[in-house]
Amino acid sequence: PWIVWKNVIERGLMEKLVKDIAADKEDTASKSAKRFYNTALKNRKNCVAGIQATVYNVGFAFCELLNIVAIGLNFHILDTILHGQFSPYGLKANEYFAFRYDQKNDPDNHGPSNPLCSAFPTEVSCSVATGGIAKDTVDVTNMICLLSNNVFNQYFFLVLWWWWVSLLFLSCLGLVYRIAQLALPQLGRYVLYYPSSYKPSHDSLSKNHFSSNSTIS
């Protein structure tokens, strides 16, 4: 999504606007916001500007949708590799860590199995062949093998699970906001103008300061 946004849709528009504002030192924040709105969003009389503004807004929403698709695709790939144990991984881990064994009231309830060890076992049964290479001279011994790397994998993928869930939640919220902004032009206009609309002047500050001093005296 980032490559599509930077190289196909955005193509340095924000950088150009920032350079224009920096070059014009006399522009206030309000004038800069109005100039951006007029050139990139509001100028519907000019067909080219209108198309560019539409492509910019819809393209940004499309890239936000691609973020959700990318997270879902990565989720599905890992879940397939781990045989369906990754999608409920974080929820089962939370249930496992939240369980408290009550020996007095419920001694037979030992809680859920450890999902970390189910997905990434640290101890497995191994068959080790020793002896000669001739037929019937190989001695096969079954022993316990320790997979120490899986201790790291257990918590790495747990953090990854929560990170992807958080990204998915925030991306969905962002997409809902973007759709609302596209459906309600007043919302975009309000968000753009509001930060620069209220800016107390020096005279009003001096007047408030003088009146406060008069009240105290």
Disulfide bonds with the S-S distance in Angstrom:
Cys126-Cys145 2.10
